[in-house]
Structures are given as C-alpha cells and as structure tokens.
C-alpha cells in the first residue's frame, strides 16, 4: 500500500513568477494545496525534503501528512511541474483527501513471472498497458499492481478484468482492455517458415535421390 510520509510546509509566500524564482534560488518549491471544499492555499516547502518524500516506492502516489504551519493535512500530489531543461521540480499541486472516501488515481502495472511456454517457442509477452486507473480509499493505494504472466501461452491475452486487484481497489478502465499479449514475433515466424521450407526442400531432394536410385536398379 502507498507509503505515508510527513512533509513540512509553510504559508505566506508571495505570488508571482519573480517570487517563485526567488524561492527556488533559496532551495524551496512553490506549491498550492486545494480540495475538500476549502480555499486553495499557497505554500512553500524545502526542495530536498520534497524530493525525499516523493522518492519512496509509491512515487507520486505517496500519501502525505502535509504539516502546514502546524496543521496536518492529508494530501496527494495532483500535478508536478518540472523545468523543461534541468528536469527540476518547479511547482507542486497538492490535493486534500478524505481518508474515508474513494479517490481515483493511476497506478503502475508491472509484469512478474516468466512465461516459459512462450519463451520455448521464441515468443514474447507484449505489455500494452503500463498504468491502471483505479478507485480506492487513500489509505489503501497500492504502490503498483503486479500482473503474473507465468501461465501465459502464445495467443493468450490478459485483460483488465482478469487482474488480481488488492481488496478495496476497483479498476475504472475498460475491463476488455488488453494489458499483455503473448505472441510470436514476425522475425521468429519468418525464421520458422524458412526452416520449414528448408525441411521440405530436403525431403523433396531425398525423394528425388531415392527415385533415381530405383531407376538405376531397373
């Protein structure tokens, strides 16, 4: 389930691009907190603290106990903006969440296991979907959802409605959407056809030689 992380923030920051640039030079990140019918609250937080808080296994889905001037708000990251060149975080939007209410968000899908039946024919498992939209309570957010491919054979497809989801987690994507498909690649098919063709030529040659030997015996 999603990590729960404490993070300090303060209010009172000045709005505007120049003040935001000044905050970043001081090692801070401008941010805003909104949601649950409360007014948006401009805040700032320490850059290094925020980087640590958002570097857990849960990533951006980490459940945050955001301490704002001594008052704790339960939040999730709604949007994170980065510098187009340096890839540094330049602004964060946090959304307040009710621990007892369902919340919709996206979580990663991770393939696990080895599809031996597919590998034995030089096939592959093609992952078509890498993240799943779900609804769940904030305290039950999974870090990721594992998709076991061990029993797959060529031609098999794992769909959204076949996923093994944790208790309290409901997928909101189309249940018929393909998550992963076991297939044989075009190059492998061509190699198999080439081998079959060589085998047929070899058989025809052997039959010709046998017929020639029979004629000479006559």
C-alpha positions in Angstrom: 0.0 0.0 0.0 1.0 3.6 -0.5 3.6 5.0 1.8 2.5 7.7 4.3 5.1 10.4 4.5 5.4 13.5 6.7 6.3 16.8 4.9 6.7 20.3 6.3 5.3 23.3 4.5 4.7 27.0 5.3 2.1 29.5 4.1 2.6 33.2 3.5 4.6 33.0 0.2 4.2 35.8 -2.2 2.5 35.0 -5.5 4.0 35.7 -8.9 6.8 34.4 -11.1 9.5 36.6 -9.6 8.8 35.5 -6.0 8.7 31.8 -7.2 12.1 32.2 -8.8 13.4 33.7 -5.6 12.1 30.7 -3.6 13.8 28.3 -5.9 17.1 30.1 -5.5 16.7 29.6 -1.8 16.2 25.8 -2.2 12.4 25.9 -1.9 9.5 24.9 -4.1 6.3 26.9 -4.5 3.2 24.9 -4.2 -0.6 25.1 -3.6 -3.0 22.9 -1.7 -6.7 22.6 -2.6 -9.7 20.4 -2.4 -12.4 19.2 0.1 -14.3 22.5 -0.5 -11.5 24.6 1.1 -9.9 27.6 -0.5 -6.6 27.0 -2.3 -3.6 27.6 0.0 -0.3 28.8 -1.5 2.6 27.2 0.4 6.3 26.6 0.0 8.4 23.6 1.1 12.1 22.6 1.2 13.2 21.1 -2.1 15.4 18.4 -0.6 12.6 17.3 1.8 10.1 17.1 -1.0 12.5 15.1 -3.2 12.9 12.6 -0.4 9.1 12.4 0.3 8.4 11.7 -3.3 11.2 9.2 -3.8 9.6 6.3 -1.9 8.3 3.2 -3.7 4.9 4.9 -4.0 6.4 7.8 -6.0 3.8 10.5 -6.7 1.1 8.3 -5.1 2.7 8.6 -1.7 0.1 9.6 0.9 1.4 12.8 2.5 0.8 14.2 6.0 1.5 17.8 5.0 2.2 19.9 8.1 1.2 23.4 7.1 2.1 25.9 9.9 1.5 23.2 12.5 -1.8 21.9 11.0 -1.7 18.5 9.3 -3.5 17.9 6.0 -3.8 14.5 4.4 -2.8 15.1 0.7 -1.7 13.5 -2.5 0.3 15.1 -5.4 -2.2 16.1 -8.1 0.3 17.7 -10.5 4.0 18.1 -10.5 5.7 20.6 -12.9 9.4 20.3 -14.0 11.9 22.6 -15.7 12.0 21.8 -19.4 15.8 21.6 -19.5 17.1 20.8 -16.0 14.2 18.4 -15.1 14.0 20.0 -11.6 10.6 20.3 -9.9 9.4 23.9 -10.2 5.9 23.7 -8.7 3.6 21.1 -7.0 -0.2 21.0 -6.8 -1.4 19.0 -3.7 -5.0 17.9 -3.3 -6.6 17.3 0.1 -8.1 13.8 0.5 -10.6 12.3 2.9 -9.2 9.0 4.3 -12.7 7.5 4.3 -13.7 8.5 0.8 -12.8 6.7 -2.5 -10.3 8.5 -4.7 -9.4 8.0 -8.4 -5.8 7.8 -9.5 -3.4 5.9 -11.7 -1.0 3.2 -10.5 1.7 1.4 -12.4 1.3 -2.1 -13.9 4.3 -4.4 -13.5 4.7 -7.8 -15.3 6.1 -10.5 -13.0 7.0 -14.2 -13.6 8.3 -15.9 -16.7 6.1 -17.2 -19.5 8.1 -20.4 -20.2 5.6 -21.7 -22.7 6.0 -18.6 -24.7 9.8 -18.4 -24.4 10.1 -22.0 -25.5 8.9 -21.1 -29.0 10.9 -17.9 -29.0 7.9 -15.8 -28.4 7.4 -12.7 -26.3 4.9 -11.1 -23.9 4.0 -7.7 -25.2 2.9 -5.3 -22.5 0.2 -3.0 -23.9 -0.8 -1.2 -20.8 1.6 0.3 -18.2 -0.7 2.0 -15.8 -4.3 1.4 -14.5 -6.9 3.9 -13.4 -8.4 2.8 -10.1 -10.6 4.0 -7.3 -9.8 3.2 -3.7 -9.5 4.9 -0.3 -6.3 7.0 0.1 -5.0 4.7 2.8 -5.3 1.7 0.5 -3.5 2.9 -2.5 -1.2 0.2 -3.9 2.3 1.2 -4.9 1.9 -0.9 -8.1 -0.2 -3.8 -9.4 1.6 -7.0 -10.4 0.5 -8.9 -13.5 1.6 -12.6 -13.3 2.4 -13.9 -16.8 3.8 -17.3 -15.7 0.9 -19.3 -17.1 0.6 -17.5 -20.5 0.8 -19.3 -23.8 1.2 -17.9 -27.3 -2.1 -16.3 -28.2 -3.2 -15.6 -24.6 -4.2 -12.1 -23.6 -4.5 -10.7 -20.1 -7.3 -8.1 -19.9 -8.1 -5.5 -17.2 -11.0 -7.7 -15.9 -8.5 -10.5 -15.3 -6.2 -8.6 -13.0 -5.8 -9.7 -9.4 -6.5 -6.4 -7.5 -6.0 -5.8 -3.8 -9.0 -5.6 -1.5 -10.8 -2.3 -1.8 -9.3 -1.5 -5.2 -11.6 -1.2 -8.2 -10.4 -0.7 -11.8 -12.1 2.1 -13.7 -10.6 1.4 -17.1 -12.5 -0.6 -19.8 -12.5 -4.2 -18.5 -11.9 -5.5 -22.0 -8.7 -3.5 -22.5 -5.6 -5.7 -23.2 -2.8 -5.5 -20.6 -0.4 -8.0 -22.0 -0.5 -10.4 -25.0 1.7 -13.4 -25.7 2.8 -13.6 -29.3 5.5 -14.8 -31.7 7.4 -12.0 -33.3 7.5 -11.5 -37.1 11.2 -12.3 -37.2 10.6 -15.6 -35.4 7.7 -16.5 -37.7 9.9 -15.8 -40.7 12.7 -18.0 -39.3 10.2 -20.8 -38.6 8.9 -20.6 -42.2 12.4 -20.6 -43.6 13.2 -23.7 -41.5 10.0 -25.4 -42.7 10.9 -24.5 -46.3 14.4 -25.9 -46.0 13.0 -29.1 -44.5 10.5 -29.5 -47.4 13.3 -29.0 -49.9 15.4 -31.5 -48.1 12.6 -34.1 -48.2 12.0 -33.4 -51.9 15.7 -33.9 -52.6 15.8 -37.1 -50.7 12.8 -38.4 -52.6 14.4 -37.5 -55.9 17.6 -39.3 -55.0 15.6 -42.3 -53.9 13.7 -42.3 -57.2 16.9 -42.1 -59.2 18.4 -45.0 -57.3 15.3 -47.0 -58.1 15.5 -46.2 -61.8 19.2 -47.2 -62.0 18.4 -50.5 -60.3 15.9 -51.3 -63.1 
